[in-house]
């Protein structure tokens, strides 16, 4: 690593998170690790630690991502969550990659071209993305599947996780209705839950798989505080303002770090950055850091941490970010953009974006440094 800007990933933490999840939610046979978008920014290299933690299936969004998984691990089953072309399906089959089937026309094309592949049938239970919405089409694919075009699993995606949510209840009922002519116990893998829904309700009785995404990486569900209106209504009706406490005690594995590249003195009246982004009202000292919005899309005028102290960002460019410093800061000092001192939740609130967007906004020109079992390895892109 020549430019000292990087993401540090603690794979021991990811492995431990998965073990905690499996202990807390032990009713599943298949724990499907979702590693789309470069494992939520953590990098595909993370997958063997996930497997050591208890993940026994992986899920990605594209064939390209599935093939990246195959470079790291040849054996773990991999499901592509989104439909792919016929040509791509042939490549998937060659690499023992499972595909998603979400309409009868595509299914018939697979039959006509004698494609030999495992697939999961996607049900649209109300989110209106991919999936079947007609029972007769669900039955058709179930009945026409065979050992060559093997129906390994059936699943849906739940929009809302709360147990008492009308949307959630409707989706579960829709899934049950669309699959009511099928003996789901004869389907090898049935998966509806994702991290959020897994944590907020009892296990769905007929499901034996769960897709684990953000929880693996250390983000457990936190129940929002009730609004003032809800609190007032509860008070008037003598109901308690209960906040669901998360069952999981997880740790994040992701730290974004850089180093001080240069220190400069700026005189009163001088400017810093394009267009005079900062106007010095007095003599100041600044530090330049080798990262910008080309590395971190949601880079913003917040603070970074050095030696346990916060320092204000005053200018952001494509490749350089500038901060105000004091005399204790020197060239080479380590800088935390976010990680242990500035948590993922805190940074996501500051930028007004969810944690998914924050994690996946770190571009692949930023190398990943992996720490695992007292060893360290760098992955460059």
C-alpha angles and dihedrals in degrees: 000000000000102000105054098224114111149137116248115210122193105208092184087064093051091049091049092047091055092049090052091049092050092049092049095042101033100153098092131090096198122049104189115199112211108216101166120142093031092312093308089307094310093103134247088261085078094072100089090055087051091052090049087053092055108274108143101177134034132210129203136172101235144023089249090059092046091054089051088055090051090057088062102034127017098187111046112100112248127199123199105216098200129059116265134197124271091251090051090049090061090055090047091053091050090055097043093250121152119229135206121242114199106162139037096235092061091044091053090050090055090053093047091052094045093237114181107207144126116247143182119219113231118215120202100217095175110303091099098222120107122340148071121294100181123080094212091058091048089051092046094056093043092052095043096048117101143165091291097046093033122197100213099163149007127208151153138201120245117218098199129032106198115112095224094043113124089215091054094047092048092051093050090049091047092052091049091049095048092049098037094112091054126082097229091193087071092057110091096219128024114177129174106141126088127185095281097047093041090060098045106050144026117279114278103250098227097043120095098174136062129192109224116198124143094015092065089059093053106268111126123187115270117196113232118240113256115259120254088255091055092046091050092047091049090050092051092048093042093244122146120246095234121183116200109235116218115250093211126080102196135166129217117240099196126097125169111206141173138166137238107268100181141358123214139181116228122197126224110276095025123117134229125213137353115336091004094293088179127029113202109229090184139006107298142175120229137187128211119217125196100240136080143158090303086067101034117025095198095049105147144172095279132114132280126203128241122175090347095307130108121239124191122243110227105170135027126192134167094273106008134058121191129207138185111248142176132228093277093072122089139179109280097029114142117248126201113211089180135332126091102002096034104038124213089247093051093048093046090053091049094053094040094236132112122256093254091061092043095053096044094046092075102099126225093250084078108083120227120231112203124204115195134153092348092308131108129209132177123218117197125193 
